[in-house]
Amino acid sequence: MAKWPCCNTGAKDNALQLVIAYQSKIEKSTQHFTIGEDGEMVVKSKSELKKEFLAANDIARFDENDI
């Protein structure tokens, strides 16, 4: 956290704890490397990430004869 030259280590630690608490209690995200509802970091395998990424980017699929 070198971008905070005016803050001491205690302020940085408090800010990090605030982000973790927000993610677990309010945001309730299941994205990779966020904090889940249970307070644990969400870590996904490469295959899980690839599956999510491909599913999110599909708008429509057509065969040659469909067009």
All heavy atoms as TSV, in Angstrom:
chain	resi	resn	atom	element	x	y	z
A	1	MET	N	N	0.828	-1.186	0.000
A	1	MET	CA	C	0.000	0.000	0.000
A	1	MET	C	C	0.874	1.251	0.000
A	1	MET	O	O	0.712	2.135	0.819
A	1	MET	CB	C	-0.936	-0.020	1.195
A	1	MET	CG	C	-1.938	-1.118	1.169
A	1	MET	SD	S	-3.173	-0.855	2.445
A	1	MET	CE	C	-4.162	-2.291	2.191
A	2	ALA	N	N	1.770	1.313	-0.921
A	2	ALA	CA	C	2.700	2.427	-1.018
A	2	ALA	C	C	2.020	3.716	-1.468
A	2	ALA	O	O	2.600	4.770	-1.393
A	2	ALA	CB	C	3.829	2.069	-1.981
A	3	LYS	N	N	0.784	3.632	-1.932
A	3	LYS	CA	C	0.087	4.825	-2.400
A	3	LYS	C	C	-0.458	5.662	-1.250
A	3	LYS	O	O	-1.092	6.674	-1.462
A	3	LYS	CB	C	-1.045	4.432	-3.337
A	3	LYS	CG	C	-0.556	3.809	-4.625
A	3	LYS	CD	C	-1.689	3.508	-5.548
A	3	LYS	CE	C	-1.167	2.886	-6.820
A	3	LYS	NZ	N	-2.220	2.640	-7.787
A	4	TRP	N	N	-0.240	5.233	-0.022
A	4	TRP	CA	C	-0.725	5.961	1.141
A	4	TRP	C	C	0.446	6.464	1.963
A	4	TRP	O	O	0.650	6.048	3.092
A	4	TRP	CB	C	-1.579	5.064	2.001
A	4	TRP	CG	C	-2.853	4.579	1.395
A	4	TRP	CD1	C	-3.251	4.704	0.110
A	4	TRP	CD2	C	-3.882	3.879	2.068
A	4	TRP	NE1	N	-4.465	4.126	-0.072
A	4	TRP	CE2	C	-4.877	3.605	1.120
A	4	TRP	CE3	C	-4.063	3.454	3.364
A	4	TRP	CZ2	C	-6.042	2.931	1.438
A	4	TRP	CZ3	C	-5.225	2.775	3.685
A	4	TRP	CH2	C	-6.197	2.529	2.727
A	5	PRO	N	N	1.234	7.394	1.442
A	5	PRO	CA	C	2.421	7.822	2.186
A	5	PRO	C	C	2.095	8.572	3.483
A	5	PRO	O	O	2.896	8.591	4.402
A	5	PRO	CB	C	3.148	8.728	1.205
A	5	PRO	CG	C	2.084	9.221	0.287
A	5	PRO	CD	C	1.075	8.103	0.197
A	6	CYS	N	N	0.896	9.152	3.565
A	6	CYS	CA	C	0.546	9.940	4.749
A	6	CYS	C	C	-0.056	9.101	5.876
A	6	CYS	O	O	-0.245	9.589	6.982
A	6	CYS	CB	C	-0.414	11.063	4.373
A	6	CYS	SG	S	-1.974	10.463	3.734
A	7	CYS	N	N	-0.382	7.834	5.602
A	7	CYS	CA	C	-1.032	6.990	6.600
A	7	CYS	C	C	-0.035	6.060	7.267
A	7	CYS	O	O	0.888	5.560	6.635
A	7	CYS	CB	C	-2.132	6.161	5.953
A	7	CYS	SG	S	-3.462	7.164	5.297
A	8	ASN	N	N	-0.258	5.821	8.531
A	8	ASN	CA	C	0.603	4.885	9.238
A	8	ASN	C	C	0.104	3.460	9.036
A	8	ASN	O	O	-0.949	3.225	8.456
A	8	ASN	CB	C	0.682	5.243	10.723
A	8	ASN	CG	C	-0.674	5.196	11.402
A	8	ASN	OD1	O	-1.593	4.573	10.916
A	8	ASN	ND2	N	-0.784	5.870	12.532
A	9	THR	N	N	0.834	2.508	9.540
A	9	THR	CA	C	0.487	1.100	9.368
A	9	THR	C	C	-0.858	0.768	10.000
A	9	THR	O	O	-1.631	-0.022	9.457
A	9	THR	CB	C	1.590	0.205	9.979
A	9	THR	OG1	O	2.828	0.570	9.385
A	9	THR	CG2	C	1.324	-1.255	9.722
A	10	GLY	N	N	-1.165	1.371	11.126
A	10	GLY	CA	C	-2.445	1.117	11.790
A	10	GLY	C	C	-3.624	1.520	10.927
A	10	GLY	O	O	-4.635	0.818	10.864
A	11	ALA	N	N	-3.531	2.649	10.241
A	11	ALA	CA	C	-4.612	3.118	9.370
A	11	ALA	C	C	-4.788	2.172	8.185
A	11	ALA	O	O	-5.914	1.872	7.780
A	11	ALA	CB	C	-4.332	4.530	8.882
A	12	LYS	N	N	-3.687	1.682	7.643
A	12	LYS	CA	C	-3.762	0.738	6.524
A	12	LYS	C	C	-4.413	-0.566	6.973
A	12	LYS	O	O	-5.252	-1.125	6.264
A	12	LYS	CB	C	-2.360	0.459	5.978
A	12	LYS	CG	C	-1.717	1.647	5.307
A	12	LYS	CD	C	-0.305	1.303	4.880
A	12	LYS	CE	C	0.475	2.537	4.512
A	12	LYS	NZ	N	1.868	2.231	4.170
A	13	ASP	N	N	-4.036	-1.047	8.144
A	13	ASP	CA	C	-4.616	-2.285	8.676
A	13	ASP	C	C	-6.110	-2.128	8.911
A	13	ASP	O	O	-6.902	-3.024	8.592
A	13	ASP	CB	C	-3.924	-2.691	9.980
A	13	ASP	CG	C	-2.499	-3.150	9.773
A	13	ASP	OD1	O	-2.119	-3.443	8.619
A	13	ASP	OD2	O	-1.753	-3.211	10.772
A	14	ASN	N	N	-6.517	-0.986	9.462
A	14	ASN	CA	C	-7.937	-0.735	9.701
A	14	ASN	C	C	-8.719	-0.680	8.392
A	14	ASN	O	O	-9.836	-1.196	8.311
A	14	ASN	CB	C	-8.139	0.562	10.478
A	14	ASN	CG	C	-7.715	0.439	11.923
A	14	ASN	OD1	O	-7.615	-0.659	12.459
A	14	ASN	ND2	N	-7.451	1.570	12.552
A	15	ALA	N	N	-8.141	-0.068	7.363
A	15	ALA	CA	C	-8.802	0.020	6.063
A	15	ALA	C	C	-8.970	-1.372	5.448
A	15	ALA	O	O	-10.029	-1.692	4.895
A	15	ALA	CB	C	-8.007	0.918	5.121
A	16	LEU	N	N	-7.960	-2.204	5.582
A	16	LEU	CA	C	-8.031	-3.563	5.055
A	16	LEU	C	C	-9.104	-4.370	5.792
A	16	LEU	O	O	-9.887	-5.100	5.179
A	16	LEU	CB	C	-6.670	-4.252	5.162
A	16	LEU	CG	C	-6.550	-5.627	4.541
A	16	LEU	CD1	C	-6.931	-5.606	3.077
A	16	LEU	CD2	C	-5.138	-6.151	4.713
A	17	GLN	N	N	-9.177	-4.224	7.107
A	17	GLN	CA	C	-10.198	-4.919	7.887
A	17	GLN	C	C	-11.603	-4.449	7.490
A	17	GLN	O	O	-12.544	-5.246	7.432
A	17	GLN	CB	C	-9.982	-4.696	9.381
A	17	GLN	CG	C	-8.793	-5.452	9.924
A	17	GLN	CD	C	-8.549	-5.160	11.398
A	17	GLN	OE1	O	-9.243	-4.347	12.008
A	17	GLN	NE2	N	-7.572	-5.829	11.962
A	18	LEU	N	N	-11.734	-3.173	7.194
A	18	LEU	CA	C	-13.016	-2.627	6.774
A	18	LEU	C	C	-13.445	-3.228	5.433
A	18	LEU	O	O	-14.606	-3.603	5.253
A	18	LEU	CB	C	-12.941	-1.105	6.669
A	18	LEU	CG	C	-14.211	-0.396	6.248
A	18	LEU	CD1	C	-15.296	-0.589	7.296
A	18	LEU	CD2	C	-13.947	1.075	6.034
A	19	VAL	N	N	-12.524	-3.348	4.501
A	19	VAL	CA	C	-12.832	-3.934	3.193
A	19	VAL	C	C	-13.251	-5.390	3.356
A	19	VAL	O	O	-14.233	-5.847	2.759
A	19	VAL	CB	C	-11.617	-3.817	2.232
A	19	VAL	CG1	C	-11.817	-4.655	0.979
A	19	VAL	CG2	C	-11.389	-2.361	1.859
A	20	ILE	N	N	-12.533	-6.139	4.184
A	20	ILE	CA	C	-12.863	-7.543	4.413
A	20	ILE	C	C	-14.249	-7.667	5.048
A	20	ILE	O	O	-15.067	-8.495	4.640
A	20	ILE	CB	C	-11.784	-8.216	5.283
A	20	ILE	CG1	C	-10.498	-8.364	4.469
A	20	ILE	CG2	C	-12.251	-9.564	5.807
A	20	ILE	CD1	C	-9.300	-8.802	5.287
A	21	ALA	N	N	-14.541	-6.848	6.035
A	21	ALA	CA	C	-15.850	-6.889	6.685
A	21	ALA	C	C	-16.962	-6.526	5.705
A	21	ALA	O	O	-18.011	-7.169	5.678
A	21	ALA	CB	C	-15.869	-5.938	7.881
A	22	TYR	N	N	-16.741	-5.514	4.877
A	22	TYR	CA	C	-17.737	-5.102	3.891
A	22	TYR	C	C	-18.029	-6.237	2.914
A	22	TYR	O	O	-19.182	-6.540	2.625
A	22	TYR	CB	C	-17.259	-3.862	3.129
A	22	TYR	CG	C	-18.183	-3.481	2.003
A	22	TYR	CD1	C	-19.337	-2.745	2.246
A	22	TYR	CD2	C	-17.918	-3.874	0.697
A	22	TYR	CE1	C	-20.199	-2.413	1.222
A	22	TYR	CE2	C	-18.776	-3.552	-0.337
A	22	TYR	CZ	C	-19.915	-2.817	-0.076
A	22	TYR	OH	O	-20.774	-2.502	-1.090
A	23	GLN	N	N	-16.950	-6.865	2.405
A	23	GLN	CA	C	-17.145	-7.939	1.435
A	23	GLN	C	C	-17.901	-9.116	2.039
A	23	GLN	O	O	-18.749	-9.721	1.382
A	23	GLN	CB	C	-15.805	-8.417	0.877
A	23	GLN	CG	C	-15.204	-7.467	-0.114
A	23	GLN	CD	C	-13.931	-8.007	-0.741
A	23	GLN	OE1	O	-13.383	-9.023	-0.336
A	23	GLN	NE2	N	-13.441	-7.310	-1.748
A	24	SER	N	N	-17.640	-9.453	3.277
A	24	SER	CA	C	-18.284	-10.628	3.861
A	24	SER	C	C	-19.705	-10.352	4.343
A	24	SER	O	O	-20.564	-11.223	4.269
A	24	SER	CB	C	-17.448	-11.181	5.009
A	24	SER	OG	O	-17.449	-10.305	6.107
A	25	LYS	N	N	-19.987	-9.150	4.829
A	25	LYS	CA	C	-21.298	-8.860	5.417
A	25	LYS	C	C	-22.277	-8.184	4.461
A	25	LYS	O	O	-23.474	-8.393	4.556
A	25	LYS	CB	C	-21.136	-7.971	6.656
A	25	LYS	CG	C	-20.298	-8.590	7.738
A	25	LYS	CD	C	-20.954	-9.823	8.298
A	25	LYS	CE	C	-20.091	-10.420	9.398
A	25	LYS	NZ	N	-20.547	-11.725	9.822
A	26	ILE	N	N	-21.781	-7.374	3.534
A	26	ILE	CA	C	-22.683	-6.585	2.688
A	26	ILE	C	C	-22.648	-7.035	1.230
A	26	ILE	O	O	-23.681	-7.317	0.643
A	26	ILE	CB	C	-22.348	-5.076	2.796
A	26	ILE	CG1	C	-22.583	-4.624	4.236
A	26	ILE	CG2	C	-23.170	-4.257	1.814
A	26	ILE	CD1	C	-22.107	-3.240	4.546
A	27	GLU	N	N	-21.455	-7.139	0.655
A	27	GLU	CA	C	-21.351	-7.443	-0.772
A	27	GLU	C	C	-21.731	-8.886	-1.088
A	27	GLU	O	O	-22.367	-9.151	-2.106
A	27	GLU	CB	C	-19.926	-7.164	-1.257
A	27	GLU	CG	C	-19.792	-7.274	-2.748
A	27	GLU	CD	C	-18.420	-6.920	-3.220
A	27	GLU	OE1	O	-17.435	-7.242	-2.540
A	27	GLU	OE2	O	-18.335	-6.323	-4.289
A	28	LYS	N	N	-21.330	-9.825	-0.241
A	28	LYS	CA	C	-21.647	-11.248	-0.401
A	28	LYS	C	C	-21.308	-11.747	-1.802
A	28	LYS	O	O	-22.123	-12.351	-2.487
A	28	LYS	CB	C	-23.102	-11.507	-0.053
A	28	LYS	CG	C	-23.415	-11.141	1.380
A	28	LYS	CD	C	-24.837	-11.379	1.772
A	28	LYS	CE	C	-25.021	-10.941	3.215
A	28	LYS	NZ	N	-26.379	-10.963	3.658
A	29	SER	N	N	-20.099	-11.498	-2.222
A	29	SER	CA	C	-19.634	-11.863	-3.549
A	29	SER	C	C	-19.097	-13.293	-3.584
A	29	SER	O	O	-18.599	-13.806	-2.588
A	29	SER	CB	C	-18.516	-10.894	-3.968
A	29	SER	OG	O	-18.000	-11.270	-5.221
A	30	THR	N	N	-19.207	-13.908	-4.740
A	30	THR	CA	C	-18.605	-15.230	-4.938
A	30	THR	C	C	-17.491	-15.159	-5.975
A	30	THR	O	O	-17.059	-16.171	-6.494
A	30	THR	CB	C	-19.668	-16.251	-5.394
A	30	THR	OG1	O	-20.260	-15.791	-6.611
A	30	THR	CG2	C	-20.736	-16.441	-4.334
A	31	GLN	N	N	-17.018	-13.949	-6.275
A	31	GLN	CA	C	-15.945	-13.792	-7.240
A	31	GLN	C	C	-14.618	-14.241	-6.641
A	31	GLN	O	O	-14.419	-14.212	-5.433
A	31	GLN	CB	C	-15.840	-12.339	-7.695
A	31	GLN	CG	C	-17.005	-11.888	-8.524
A	31	GLN	CD	C	-16.819	-10.459	-9.030
A	31	GLN	OE1	O	-15.840	-9.805	-8.714
A	31	GLN	NE2	N	-17.755	-9.997	-9.818
A	32	HIS	N	N	-13.713	-14.622	-7.523
A	32	HIS	CA	C	-12.387	-15.101	-7.148
A	32	HIS	C	C	-11.631	-14.036	-6.350
A	32	HIS	O	O	-11.622	-12.869	-6.713
A	32	HIS	CB	C	-11.635	-15.456	-8.430
A	32	HIS	CG	C	-10.326	-16.124	-8.227
A	32	HIS	ND1	N	-10.175	-17.277	-7.504
A	32	HIS	CD2	C	-9.096	-15.805	-8.679
A	32	HIS	CE1	C	-8.902	-17.641	-7.522
A	32	HIS	NE2	N	-8.234	-16.765	-8.226
A	33	PHE	N	N	-10.990	-14.439	-5.278
A	33	PHE	CA	C	-10.180	-13.601	-4.390
A	33	PHE	C	C	-10.955	-12.473	-3.712
A	33	PHE	O	O	-10.432	-11.394	-3.476
A	33	PHE	CB	C	-8.946	-13.038	-5.102
A	33	PHE	CG	C	-7.840	-14.034	-5.254
A	33	PHE	CD1	C	-7.197	-14.194	-6.460
A	33	PHE	CD2	C	-7.428	-14.817	-4.197
A	33	PHE	CE1	C	-6.175	-15.106	-6.610
A	33	PHE	CE2	C	-6.413	-15.739	-4.334
A	33	PHE	CZ	C	-5.784	-15.889	-5.542
A	34	THR	N	N	-12.225	-12.736	-3.417
A	34	THR	CA	C	-12.988	-11.833	-2.549
A	34	THR	C	C	-13.267	-12.591	-1.259
A	34	THR	O	O	-12.936	-13.767	-1.139
A	34	THR	CB	C	-14.318	-11.386	-3.194
A	34	THR	OG1	O	-15.119	-12.536	-3.487
A	34	THR	CG2	C	-14.092	-10.586	-4.459
A	35	ILE	N	N	-13.868	-11.935	-0.305
A	35	ILE	CA	C	-14.197	-12.575	0.971
A	35	ILE	C	C	-15.660	-12.997	0.926
A	35	ILE	O	O	-16.542	-12.179	0.694
A	35	ILE	CB	C	-13.951	-11.617	2.157
A	35	ILE	CG1	C	-12.516	-11.075	2.131
A	35	ILE	CG2	C	-14.249	-12.315	3.472
A	35	ILE	CD1	C	-11.427	-12.122	2.216
A	36	GLY	N	N	-15.912	-14.276	1.150
A	36	GLY	CA	C	-17.268	-14.821	1.104
A	36	GLY	C	C	-18.041	-14.538	2.376
A	36	GLY	O	O	-17.518	-13.979	3.344
A	37	GLU	N	N	-19.306	-14.951	2.388
A	37	GLU	CA	C	-20.188	-14.734	3.544
A	37	GLU	C	C	-19.655	-15.383	4.810
A	37	GLU	O	O	-19.913	-14.914	5.916
A	37	GLU	CB	C	-21.584	-15.287	3.266
A	37	GLU	CG	C	-22.415	-14.418	2.354
A	37	GLU	CD	C	-23.838	-14.916	2.279
A	37	GLU	OE1	O	-24.581	-14.734	3.260
A	37	GLU	OE2	O	-24.199	-15.474	1.237
A	38	ASP	N	N	-18.915	-16.482	4.648
A	38	ASP	CA	C	-18.382	-17.192	5.811
A	38	ASP	C	C	-17.098	-16.571	6.357
A	38	ASP	O	O	-16.534	-17.051	7.328
A	38	ASP	CB	C	-18.145	-18.660	5.474
A	38	ASP	CG	C	-17.175	-18.863	4.320
A	38	ASP	OD1	O	-16.721	-17.854	3.733
A	38	ASP	OD2	O	-16.865	-20.022	4.004
A	39	GLY	N	N	-16.622	-15.491	5.721
A	39	GLY	CA	C	-15.412	-14.815	6.170
A	39	GLY	C	C	-14.133	-15.387	5.583
A	39	GLY	O	O	-13.044	-14.899	5.867
A	40	GLU	N	N	-14.264	-16.415	4.751
A	40	GLU	CA	C	-13.103	-17.037	4.118
A	40	GLU	C	C	-12.912	-16.474	2.714
A	40	GLU	O	O	-13.872	-16.075	2.053
A	40	GLU	CB	C	-13.296	-18.558	4.021
A	40	GLU	CG	C	-13.423	-19.246	5.363
A	40	GLU	CD	C	-12.126	-19.229	6.150
A	40	GLU	OE1	O	-11.051	-19.360	5.533
A	40	GLU	OE2	O	-12.186	-19.083	7.385
A	41	MET	N	N	-11.656	-16.464	2.256
A	41	MET	CA	C	-11.362	-15.978	0.910
A	41	MET	C	C	-11.893	-16.979	-0.116
A	41	MET	O	O	-11.707	-18.179	0.024
A	41	MET	CB	C	-9.864	-15.791	0.708
A	41	MET	CG	C	-9.520	-15.225	-0.655
A	41	MET	SD	S	-7.760	-14.956	-0.896
A	41	MET	CE	C	-7.544	-13.487	0.039
A	42	VAL	N	N	-12.571	-16.463	-1.140
A	42	VAL	CA	C	-13.087	-17.303	-2.215
A	42	VAL	C	C	-11.938	-17.554	-3.190
A	42	VAL	O	O	-11.403	-16.617	-3.772
A	42	VAL	CB	C	-14.267	-16.620	-2.949
A	42	VAL	CG1	C	-14.749	-17.462	-4.111
A	42	VAL	CG2	C	-15.393	-16.308	-1.981
A	43	VAL	N	N	-11.565	-18.819	-3.330
A	43	VAL	CA	C	-10.494	-19.203	-4.255
A	43	VAL	C	C	-11.072	-20.243	-5.195
A	43	VAL	O	O	-11.644	-21.236	-4.756
A	43	VAL	CB	C	-9.279	-19.776	-3.497
A	43	VAL	CG1	C	-8.188	-20.158	-4.463
A	43	VAL	CG2	C	-8.761	-18.782	-2.478
A	44	LYS	N	N	-10.938	-19.984	-6.476
A	44	LYS	CA	C	-11.489	-20.897	-7.473
A	44	LYS	C	C	-10.365	-21.492	-8.311
A	44	LYS	O	O	-9.339	-20.858	-8.523
A	44	LYS	CB	C	-12.478	-20.154	-8.374
A	44	LYS	CG	C	-13.674	-19.644	-7.612
A	44	LYS	CD	C	-14.684	-19.005	-8.511
A	44	LYS	CE	C	-15.880	-18.545	-7.686
A	44	LYS	NZ	N	-16.916	-17.982	-8.522
A	45	SER	N	N	-10.602	-22.698	-8.791
A	45	SER	CA	C	-9.615	-23.365	-9.639
A	45	SER	C	C	-9.623	-22.732	-11.028
A	45	SER	O	O	-10.555	-22.011	-11.400
A	45	SER	CB	C	-9.928	-24.854	-9.747
A	45	SER	OG	O	-11.136	-25.043	-10.473
A	46	LYS	N	N	-8.603	-23.036	-11.781
A	46	LYS	CA	C	-8.492	-22.495	-13.132
A	46	LYS	C	C	-9.666	-22.960	-13.992
A	46	LYS	O	O	-10.214	-22.176	-14.767
A	46	LYS	CB	C	-7.171	-22.944	-13.758
A	46	LYS	CG	C	-6.874	-22.311	-15.075
A	46	LYS	CD	C	-5.486	-22.694	-15.561
A	46	LYS	CE	C	-5.171	-22.052	-16.890
A	46	LYS	NZ	N	-3.821	-22.387	-17.348
A	47	SER	N	N	-10.087	-24.194	-13.825
A	47	SER	CA	C	-11.206	-24.705	-14.625
A	47	SER	C	C	-12.520	-24.009	-14.243
A	47	SER	O	O	-13.350	-23.733	-15.114
A	47	SER	CB	C	-11.335	-26.219	-14.473
A	47	SER	OG	O	-11.603	-26.578	-13.142
A	48	GLU	N	N	-12.712	-23.714	-12.954
A	48	GLU	CA	C	-13.920	-22.992	-12.528
A	48	GLU	C	C	-13.937	-21.581	-13.111
A	48	GLU	O	O	-14.975	-21.104	-13.577
A	48	GLU	CB	C	-13.989	-22.901	-11.006
A	48	GLU	CG	C	-14.299	-24.197	-10.309
A	48	GLU	CD	C	-14.214	-24.061	-8.798
A	48	GLU	OE1	O	-13.213	-23.534	-8.283
A	48	GLU	OE2	O	-15.180	-24.493	-8.140
A	49	LEU	N	N	-12.796	-20.910	-13.080
A	49	LEU	CA	C	-12.717	-19.556	-13.636
A	49	LEU	C	C	-12.962	-19.560	-15.139
A	49	LEU	O	O	-13.676	-18.706	-15.660
A	49	LEU	CB	C	-11.353	-18.936	-13.321
A	49	LEU	CG	C	-11.106	-18.612	-11.859
A	49	LEU	CD1	C	-9.646	-18.238	-11.648
A	49	LEU	CD2	C	-12.014	-17.506	-11.386
A	50	LYS	N	N	-12.376	-20.532	-15.822
A	50	LYS	CA	C	-12.546	-20.626	-17.268
A	50	LYS	C	C	-14.012	-20.883	-17.612
A	50	LYS	O	O	-14.564	-20.271	-18.521
A	50	LYS	CB	C	-11.673	-21.761	-17.809
A	50	LYS	CG	C	-11.465	-21.722	-19.310
A	50	LYS	CD	C	-10.596	-22.878	-19.764
A	50	LYS	CE	C	-9.142	-22.514	-19.651
A	50	LYS	NZ	N	-8.267	-23.521	-20.286
A	51	LYS	N	N	-14.666	-21.758	-16.851
A	51	LYS	CA	C	-16.075	-22.073	-17.072
A	51	LYS	C	C	-16.950	-20.837	-16.864
A	51	LYS	O	O	-17.842	-20.547	-17.660
A	51	LYS	CB	C	-16.493	-23.180	-16.112
A	51	LYS	CG	C	-17.903	-23.670	-16.282
A	51	LYS	CD	C	-18.184	-24.790	-15.297
A	51	LYS	CE	C	-19.628	-25.233	-15.351
A	51	LYS	NZ	N	-19.922	-26.271	-14.357
A	52	GLU	N	N	-16.696	-20.078	-15.811
A	52	GLU	CA	C	-17.464	-18.851	-15.553
A	52	GLU	C	C	-17.242	-17.814	-16.639
A	52	GLU	O	O	-18.174	-17.155	-17.084
A	52	GLU	CB	C	-17.059	-18.251	-14.209
A	52	GLU	CG	C	-17.663	-18.933	-13.027
A	52	GLU	CD	C	-17.304	-18.237	-11.727
A	52	GLU	OE1	O	-16.859	-17.076	-11.751
A	52	GLU	OE2	O	-17.470	-18.876	-10.671
A	53	PHE	N	N	-15.994	-17.671	-17.045
A	53	PHE	CA	C	-15.663	-16.671	-18.061
A	53	PHE	C	C	-16.329	-17.005	-19.385
A	53	PHE	O	O	-16.919	-16.131	-20.028
A	53	PHE	CB	C	-14.155	-16.571	-18.235
A	53	PHE	CG	C	-13.737	-15.540	-19.244
A	53	PHE	CD1	C	-13.829	-14.198	-18.953
A	53	PHE	CD2	C	-13.275	-15.919	-20.491
A	53	PHE	CE1	C	-13.453	-13.239	-19.889
A	53	PHE	CE2	C	-12.896	-14.973	-21.429
A	53	PHE	CZ	C	-12.997	-13.635	-21.129
A	54	LEU	N	N	-16.275	-18.270	-19.795
A	54	LEU	CA	C	-16.876	-18.657	-21.068
A	54	LEU	C	C	-18.390	-18.542	-21.021
A	54	LEU	O	O	-19.013	-18.102	-21.983
A	54	LEU	CB	C	-16.457	-20.076	-21.440
A	54	LEU	CG	C	-14.982	-20.252	-21.795
A	54	LEU	CD1	C	-14.669	-21.720	-22.027
A	54	LEU	CD2	C	-14.603	-19.430	-23.012
A	55	ALA	N	N	-19.002	-18.913	-19.909
A	55	ALA	CA	C	-20.461	-18.839	-19.793
A	55	ALA	C	C	-20.941	-17.394	-19.803
A	55	ALA	O	O	-21.995	-17.085	-20.353
A	55	ALA	CB	C	-20.915	-19.538	-18.522
A	56	ALA	N	N	-20.181	-16.495	-19.216
A	56	ALA	CA	C	-20.587	-15.093	-19.134
A	56	ALA	C	C	-20.468	-14.385	-20.480
A	56	ALA	O	O	-21.158	-13.399	-20.722
A	56	ALA	CB	C	-19.738	-14.364	-18.102
A	57	ASN	N	N	-19.603	-14.878	-21.357
A	57	ASN	CA	C	-19.367	-14.199	-22.629
A	57	ASN	C	C	-20.205	-14.736	-23.781
A	57	ASN	O	O	-20.178	-14.190	-24.863
A	57	ASN	CB	C	-17.884	-14.275	-23.006
A	57	ASN	CG	C	-17.055	-13.369	-22.129
A	57	ASN	OD1	O	-17.526	-12.346	-21.680
A	57	ASN	ND2	N	-15.827	-13.755	-21.883
A	58	ASP	N	N	-20.948	-15.814	-23.571
A	58	ASP	CA	C	-21.791	-16.356	-24.632
A	58	ASP	C	C	-23.057	-15.523	-24.768
A	58	ASP	O	O	-23.841	-15.404	-23.825
A	58	ASP	CB	C	-22.185	-17.799	-24.326
A	58	ASP	CG	C	-21.110	-18.793	-24.700
A	58	ASP	OD1	O	-20.137	-18.381	-25.347
A	58	ASP	OD2	O	-21.255	-19.972	-24.349
A	59	ILE	N	N	-23.248	-14.954	-25.939
A	59	ILE	CA	C	-24.480	-14.241	-26.221
A	59	ILE	C	C	-25.402	-15.188	-26.976
A	59	ILE	O	O	-26.545	-15.397	-26.609
A	59	ILE	CB	C	-24.216	-12.955	-27.038
A	59	ILE	CG1	C	-23.380	-12.005	-26.195
A	59	ILE	CG2	C	-25.517	-12.311	-27.469
A	59	ILE	CD1	C	-22.896	-10.785	-26.923
A	60	ALA	N	N	-24.885	-15.769	-28.059
A	60	ALA	CA	C	-25.647	-16.736	-28.832
A	60	ALA	C	C	-24.668	-17.570	-29.631
A	60	ALA	O	O	-23.599	-17.094	-30.028
A	60	ALA	CB	C	-26.619	-16.023	-29.754
A	61	ARG	N	N	-25.033	-18.796	-29.873
A	61	ARG	CA	C	-24.221	-19.683	-30.718
A	61	ARG	C	C	-25.087	-20.172	-31.863
A	61	ARG	O	O	-26.236	-20.523	-31.671
A	61	ARG	CB	C	-23.693	-20.860	-29.915
A	61	ARG	CG	C	-22.654	-20.456	-28.909
A	61	ARG	CD	C	-21.873	-21.696	-28.466
A	61	ARG	NE	N	-20.866	-21.342	-27.528
A	61	ARG	CZ	C	-19.593	-21.070	-27.840
A	61	ARG	NH1	N	-19.203	-21.120	-29.089
A	61	ARG	NH2	N	-18.729	-20.757	-26.915
A	62	PHE	N	N	-24.490	-20.196	-33.052
A	62	PHE	CA	C	-25.201	-20.630	-34.256
A	62	PHE	C	C	-24.358	-21.636	-35.013
A	62	PHE	O	O	-23.130	-21.547	-35.035
A	62	PHE	CB	C	-25.483	-19.436	-35.183
A	62	PHE	CG	C	-26.347	-18.382	-34.550
A	62	PHE	CD1	C	-25.788	-17.258	-33.981
A	62	PHE	CD2	C	-27.729	-18.532	-34.548
A	62	PHE	CE1	C	-26.583	-16.292	-33.402
A	62	PHE	CE2	C	-28.531	-17.548	-33.977
A	62	PHE	CZ	C	-27.963	-16.433	-33.406
A	63	ASP	N	N	-25.017	-22.571	-35.662
A	63	ASP	CA	C	-24.349	-23.474	-36.595
A	63	ASP	C	C	-24.310	-22.805	-37.950
A	63	ASP	O	O	-25.007	-21.802	-38.195
A	63	ASP	CB	C	-25.111	-24.800	-36.706
A	63	ASP	CG	C	-24.983	-25.632	-35.428
A	63	ASP	OD1	O	-23.933	-25.516	-34.759
A	63	ASP	OD2	O	-25.941	-26.394	-35.133
A	64	GLU	N	N	-23.554	-23.365	-38.881
A	64	GLU	CA	C	-23.455	-22.776	-40.229
A	64	GLU	C	C	-24.828	-22.692	-40.890
A	64	GLU	O	O	-25.134	-21.719	-41.582
A	64	GLU	CB	C	-22.543	-23.640	-41.095
A	64	GLU	CG	C	-21.101	-23.587	-40.740
A	64	GLU	CD	C	-20.275	-24.503	-41.620
A	64	GLU	OE1	O	-20.674	-24.768	-42.787
A	64	GLU	OE2	O	-19.244	-24.961	-41.149
A	65	ASN	N	N	-25.660	-23.700	-40.696
A	65	ASN	CA	C	-26.950	-23.758	-41.363
A	65	ASN	C	C	-28.013	-22.872	-40.736
A	65	ASN	O	O	-29.074	-22.646	-41.320
A	65	ASN	CB	C	-27.458	-25.212	-41.424
A	65	ASN	CG	C	-26.493	-26.095	-42.162
A	65	ASN	OD1	O	-25.837	-25.674	-43.111
A	65	ASN	ND2	N	-26.396	-27.347	-41.731
A	66	ASP	N	N	-27.769	-22.376	-39.545
A	66	ASP	CA	C	-28.750	-21.531	-38.859
A	66	ASP	C	C	-28.791	-20.112	-39.395
A	66	ASP	O	O	-29.789	-19.423	-39.265
A	66	ASP	CB	C	-28.448	-21.478	-37.357
A	66	ASP	CG	C	-28.703	-22.819	-36.698
A	66	ASP	OD1	O	-29.424	-23.645	-37.285
A	66	ASP	OD2	O	-28.196	-23.027	-35.577
A	67	ILE	N	N	-27.721	-19.680	-40.000
A	67	ILE	CA	C	-27.639	-18.285	-40.434
A	67	ILE	C	C	-28.138	-18.095	-41.839
A	67	ILE	O	O	-28.073	-18.799	-42.712
A	67	ILE	CB	C	-26.193	-17.758	-40.304
A	67	ILE	CG1	C	-25.809	-17.826	-38.851
A	67	ILE	CG2	C	-26.059	-16.359	-40.841
A	67	ILE	CD1	C	-24.391	-17.409	-38.553
